[in-house]
């Protein structure tokens, strides 16, 4: 059976539909939602399949959206229509097992059973084996710069079904709609589509093969690649030769300003930083300073006292943020940071609660109910000090204690970290 027919088989399309529906996601240029998908497929399925088999199917342009990056710039995303997402997912389900046999063990991004955590642990192993000079090559706007002809040529080596290759090319060249204007896409593979991650791995597998042929140690997650060697001289040599390979053989651009030769403590990789633990003479992971600052900013946005939100809603949002962040960085060393963060969160919550009590009588009554004696409750309730100062007093810390906040629904990041922490050595 030709690969295209496997893609268009009933079972494969049903599984693709279920995956797209499960993922939800925004609408494409036609405004159709995933909730409307079933009825649309039921009505137009045979028409769509007939067009695909006769190479007459034309994917809709992707809808351009922008999301902010940490550096203040904007990342481009392209949102396909829901029916195109189903077709792309159907292709991914058939091609992934085929390409998994070709992909490198040092590649971790967008692959089944692999994750960021594994990439960081592998990098640490190499650092501690003495490969602690790093070639950190930054690919400039990778998803926007992919040479489509080179990519299709690489795909043709494996995919011998011309009809399927033709369909993939159509998705690459479907165009992008921005502010009602359709623009051609003669290069790149837009981020946001189901097919894009697989295509990026197919392209960058060429880099993996080159690095393996040279006997180099590396870790790659999507377009984030670290090459590890044992000396600065070797690192500079690799930087020059691999930059030439990427530019001339793959047709991609290397960002000279961001690419560098560095030591582990000088890089940020997948949100992680690294430090040397001299007592054990080993490199250890930690959240990068920028990751910690971003976490504190998100916490602050939840804990702004002027923001209209119930205490229950704040507690829920805190729980979701803390669980997600700690689970991601669970292999990192960060006890002290989380302990201080928890103290800061509790103080901010005391500020919010103190402000909600507002009037002197309400404050006095609440303090007394929480076990504070008459004199301390009276003095504190009548204090003219600022919210933040009052929140740090013995009286409020006793009345609105850690235990009481926990019963109210507060999750302590340090407690959760100690439950899920994975020791990497």
N, C-alpha and C positions, 0 to 999 in steps of 0.2 A: 504494500500500500504506500502511495506517495505521502510525503510528510504533510502536504497541505490537507489531504483527506483525513489524516489523523488529527490535525488541528480542528477541522470542521466536523469531526465526529460528534454524535449526540452527547455521549458521556463527557467528552472533553469540554464542549461548549456549556453543558449544564454545570460542571465544576467551575468553569470560568465565571459564569453568571453568579453562582453562589459566593465566590470570592469577592467579586466587585460589589455585590449587594452587602456583604459583611463589612467591607471596608468603608462603605458609604462614600463620602467625598463630595466635592462641589460639582456643579453642573458645568458642561462645556459651553460652546458658543450657541448651541441650540436651546439652552435653558432646560433641557430634559433632566429629570432627577432619577436617582436609582429606584425610587418608588414607582416610577412610570415605566421602568425598564421591562418588566415581565410582559405587560400588555403590548408594548412596542415590538418586542421580539416575537411574540405569538402572532402578530399581524404581518410582520415584514420578514420573518426568518427566511423563507424560501427565496424571496426576492434578493435578499442580501447574499445568501450562499451562491445563488446563480451568478450574480455580478462578480463575486470573488473568483469563482471557477473560470469565468470568462475574461478575467483581468479588467473588468469594467468598474469594479468597486472603487469609489473615491472617498477616502477618509475626510472627515471635516477638519478644518483648521483647529489648532489648539487655542484655548483662550489664555492670553497672557496675564499673569498676575505677578506681583512682586512681594517678597517678604524681606524684612530687614535683617541684615547680617550684623555680627558683633562689632565690626569696624565702622558701622554707620552706613555702609553701602547697601544696595538692594540686590537680592538674588532673584534671578528670573525663573519662573516656573511656567510650564505650559500644561493646561488642563484639557485633556481630550474629552470628547463627548462620551456619555456612558456606554453607548453601543461600541464605540471604538475601543474603550477600555476593556470590554468583554473580549473583543477580537484579539487585542494585544495580550491579554492574560491567557487566552487560549494558545497563542503562539509560545508564550513563555513556558507553559506547562509541558509542551512537547519538546522544546529545544533545551530546557534546563538539564534534564538527565543526560542528554547527549554531550553538552559542553562541560558538565561537571567532571567527566572523565578526562577532559583536557586541561582544566584549570589547575593552577599551582596550589600546593599545600600552604604556601605563604600568603595566599589571597583570602581575605576574610569578609569582604563587604558584599552585601546583597546575595548571600549564598545560603542554602538550607543548612541548618544546624551550626551556623557560624555567627559570631558577633564581635562587637568592639572589644569586649573584655578579653576574648581569646587573643586578639591582635596585640593588645597591650601586654598580656602575660608573656607572649612569645618574644616581644621586643625586650622585655626585662630579662628573659633568659639569655638572650644574645648579649645584652649589656654586661651581665654578670659572668659571661664566658670570655670577656675581654674584648668584645666587639663594641667598644663604647666611643668610637668616632663615627659620627652620623652624617650621611649625605641626605639632607632634607630638601628634596626637589619639589617645588610648587608648580603645578601645571596651571597655566593662566586660563581661566574660564573654560575648563576642559569640556563641559557639556555643550558649550556654545561653539567650540572650535573643532570638534571632531570632523575629519575629512570623510564625507559620506562615501565617496568612491573607494577610498582605501578600506573603509569598514565593510562595504558590500563585497569587495574583493576577498577579504578575510573570511566573511560568512560563506562565500561560494566554495571555499576549500572543503567545508564540512557539509553544508546544505546543498545537495545536488538537485533539489526540486526548484526549477526555475520559477514556477508559479508562486511558491512561498517566498522566495527571494524578492520577486517583484512586489508582493504585498508589503514586505518589510520596507522596501525602498519607498513605497507610497506613504507609509506612515512617517518616514523620515522627512519626506518632502511635502507633507500635507499643508504646510504653511502655519502662520500664527496670526491671530486676530488681536489687534490692540486698538482700543478706542474706535471700534467699528471698521478699521482698515486692515485688510489682509496683506500680510507680507510673506514673500517667499522664504523658504528655509533651505538654502542650498548647502549649508553646512550645519553641523551640530546634531545633537539628539536631545530634544527638550526634556528637562527634568520635570517630573510630574506624571509621566505616562508609565504604564505597567511594563512596557518593553524597554524603557531607557536603562534601568539598572543592568539588565542582562547584556544589552548592547555595549555598555561601557566596560563591562568585564571582558567581553569578547575582544574589544579593541586593546585594552590594557594587558590582556594575557600575552600579547606580543612583547610588551616590556618585561613581563614576568619570565618568559622564555629566554629573552636575551640575558637577564640577570642570572638565571640558572645556568645558562651556557657558560657564563664567565665565572661560575662558582662563587657568586656573591650571596651573602646573607641579607635578607630583606623581609619586610612586613608591609603588606599593602591592604588598605581598606578603601575600596572605590579608588578615587584619585589621590588619596593620602598615602604616600609611599615613603618609607624610611629604608635606607640602605646602610648596613652596619659593617664597618671594617675596624682594623686594629691600630691604625696609625693615621695621623693627620696627613702625611704625605700620600698615603693610599686613598684617603678620602678626597683630597683635591684632584687626584688623577681620575678617580671614578666620576666625580662631579663633571669634569670636562668631557669625558668620553660618553657618558650616559645622556648628558644634555644634547650632544651632537646626534646621538641615536634617536632621541625623542623628537628632535626638530626635523631631521632629514628623513628618517625611516617612517616615523608615525605621522609626520605633518602636524604635530602639536606645538604649542608655544610654552616655553618655560619662563616663569616670572623670575627674572634675575634679581629683583629687589628682595623677594621673599625666600628664594632658594639660598641655602647656606650649608657650610660645614660646621658642625657644632658638637658639643657634648650633651649627654642626656639632660642635665640640669638647665640647658639653654633652649630647650624645645617645648612646644606644646603639641601633643598628639592625641587626637580624638577627645579633647577636653582635659587630658591628663598632663601633669607635670611630673618630674622625677627628681629625686634627691639622693645623695650618697649618705648612707648610714654607716659612719666610720667605725662604730663599735663592732659591726659585723662585716665591714668592708664589702658592702653590697649596695646596688642601686635599688631604690624602693619607689613605688608609685604614690602619687598624691593628686588631689584635684589641682589643676592649674589655677594660679591666682585669678585669671580672668573668669574661669568657671565659678570660683567662689564668689567673686564680685557679682556675677550675673545671678547667682542663686540668692544672694542678699537683696539684690534689686527686686527680684520677683517676690520675695518675702515681704519687703517693704511695701510693695504695691497692694498686697493683701492686708497689711497692718496699718495703712494710713488711717488715722482716727477720724478724719473728715469724710471718709468714704462711707456712703450709706449702705450698710450691710449688717445683717443680724449676726450675733455671736456664733450661732450654729453654722451659718454659712461660712464665716471666716474659718472656723475649726475644720470644716470639710475641705475647703480650698487648701489650707495648710497641710492637712493630711495627704491630699493628693500630690501636692508639690514635694513634700518631704519624702514620701515613699518613692516617688519617681526618681528624685535626685540621688537619694542614698542607694537605691537599688542599682543605679547606673554606676556609681563610684564605689561599690561595695568592696572592691579589691584594694582600694587606696587607703593610705594611712591618714586619718583625719579626726582622731578623737578630740584633740584640743580644740580644733575649729568648731566641731559640732557642739561641744560642751559650752563654748562661748556663745554660739548661735542660739542654743536653747535658752540660755540666760537672757539674751537680748529679746527673743520672742516673748518670753514670759513677762518681761518688763513692758514691752509694747502692749501686750494684752491687758496688763494692769492699768496702763494709761487709758486704754479704750473703755474699760469697765468703770474706772474712776470718773471719766468724763460722762459716761451714761448715767451715773448716779446724780450728777448735776448739783442739786440743792444740798445745803448743809444738813438739813434734817434727814434727807434720804441717805446721805453718806453716813451719818451717825448711826442711823437705824440698821443699815446694812452691816456696818462694822461690828455692832453689838451682836447681831445675829450670827456673825462669823466668829464669835468668841473673844472679841477685843474688849478689854475692860473699859469702864466708863471714862476714866481720865484720858487714856490714849485715844479712844474713839472721839471724844469731844475735841481734843487738841488737833487731831488730824483732820477732822471734818471742817474745822474752822480755819485751817491753815491757808495762807495766801500764796504759798509756794506753787511753782508750776507743776503741771501734770507729771512731767518726766521725773522731777525731784521726788514728788510724793510716791511715785511708783517704786522708787528704790529705797523707801524707808522700811524699817523693821516691821512696823504696824501693817502696812499693805502686803509685804511679803509673807507675813504670817496669816493674814486674813485671806488673801488670794494666793495660797501656797501652790507649790508644784503639784502636790497630790490632788488638790481641789480642781486645778486646771485639767489635770489628767482625767479625773472623773467627768469633767465637763466635755471631754472629747479631744483634748490636745494630745498630739503625738509628739513624743520627744525624739528628735533625730538621732541622738546618741544611743538611746535604748534600741531603736530600730536597727541602727548600724551594727551594734554588738550582736544582734540576732542573725543578721545576714552576711556579716563580714567574712570574706574569703581570704585566708592567709596565702600569699603567693610564693612563699619560700619553702 
